[in-house]
Amino acid sequence: MLNLNFPTTPDEIAAWYERGRKALPGGVCSSTRFNQALGGPVYGSRAKGARFWDLAGKEYLDMSMSHGATLLGHAPEALREVLDIAWERGLLCSLDTPFHIALAEQLCELVPCGERVRFTNSGTEATLHALRLCRAHTGRDKIIRFAGHFHGYHDFTLIGGHPPRDHVNDQPPYRESPGIPKALAELVIQCEYNNIAALEEAVTLHSDEAGTILIEPVDYNCACIKPEPGFLQRARDLANQHGMLLFFDEIQSFAKKSPGGAQQDFGVLPDICTIGKSLGAGLPLSAIVGPAYLMEKFKPTGPVAHSGTFNAPLLSMLGGLAFVTEIRKPEFWETINRLGERLYSGLDEIARNSPVPVRFQHHGSRFSIILGTREPVTRYQDALAHQPELMLAFCREAAQRGVYFHDYGGSACHHGYSSAHTLEDIDRVLNVVEDSLRTIAPASA
């Protein structure tokens, strides 16, 4: 099976999709891999740099980049040595090594709140274990979280993040999937991002039972909403005043604009953060980062459980070291900034002249496309103006032109580029965006 011959003709690909549906729900291993814009999954054949190829051999310029995980590009040269070293060392699946210590030291230097690190594989794992630590420290079970933010797929945070329009004000907050116990919704206090008055009210009313303010500092998962001036600092002050922990979920925002993430970008220090997505250079790796007094409460130095057979496998650690090495280079950020300047100035020009109401919002190497409005989106309620059907039509048109934007079911989620993209790639993307918007204009009338 390791020498499996991939299908290439339309009939062969269709037959494999049918096989996939009989072995995998929907023929996919992750729900969002079923591309609603294209009517099925995009099965990949190979990827390199800023491009991937589907089974039929069609080449796509990638503007998803593994949802932000492959910031160095697909199959970057930095990983070639990683694979060789891991093989030579025997993979060491369930043992720590000096590589683990070296990467943790690097992250403590890069991340402003960092004094200790615990690694996980996914962002979902990271926020799950970090919340357990926060609750153990404060002795308070409830959390304050914000509509529009995403903190993984575990039951404690898949509540009140992206409620439908008619459930925005549900009390207790809206559960985003069947199977989440109703009792867990009682532990979540939903608040509006960038609304200082609403945050002050939530903290005042629940300070005796809520111990954590959980924030995605840049809301990449809903219109790329950035914090308005003073909001993060007010959250910091309120946490201090009421004995709460300020928790920045930087799974996505880490290393998208600076090596230290959003806490470096906006100059506000959280008590604890989670980082990941791009950390493993395309390999699965996330981390919990925080001060010693808090992190030492994890076993074996404290009472809080955190373990796992597949925590921090050697291959991912080496990927993390390769990634950190790259983002410490000034030329890496020169490339990211140069590409961003060309892309975002071009997108702004497109938005001004587009026949379809559209807005582009960005932070670092990731951006959102909001269709149906030209107004700034600063809160979750603003993002409800986005029109999912237009987004699906846009993604479909762009894919036909060889540029891949992941559809996210039509939501105003995030897209992005990598250090492997070129200025010529960006110019092509801008042309495709402009053409695709022009093509879907009748649908927006």
Secondary structure, DSSP 8 states (H G I E B T S, - for coil): -TT-----SHHHHHHHHHHHHHHSGGG-SSGGGEETTTTEE--EEEEEBTEEEETT--EEEESSTGGGT-TT-BS-THHHHHHHHHHHTT--TT---HHHHHHHHHHHHHSTT-SEEEEESSHHHHHHHHHHHHHHHH---EEEEETT----SSTTTSBSSS--GGGTT-SS--BSSTTS-HHHHTTEEEE-TT-HHHHHHHHHHHTTTEEEEEE-SSBTTTTTB---TTHHHHHHHHHHHTT-EEEEEETTTTTTSSTT-HHHHHT---SEEEE-TTTTTTS--EEEEE-HHHHTTBTTTSSB----TTSS-HHHHHHHHHHHHHHTSHHHHHHHHHHHHHHHHHHHHHHHH-SS-EEEEEETTEEEEEES--S---SHHHHTT--HHHHHHHHHHHHHTTEE---GGG-S--EE--TT--HHHHHHHHHHHHHHHHHHHHHH-
